[in-house]
Amino acid sequence: MQTAGSAGESIAFGLGVTMPAIMILGFDLEITRVMLVAVTGGPLGILMMIPLRRP
């Protein structure tokens, strides 16, 4: 349950921070670009959290 919550938070935070930055840089928000960020950001966030959890 905690892993599922962490995965959802990683994806939400990644999109919430990255999408405004993409808009500020002047790129269009296409659905393919949003999905690409979500699909790569979620697993990357999970992989970065694995070493930080307690054994």
Helices and strands as residue ranges (DSSP letters): H 2-24, H 31-49, G 50-52
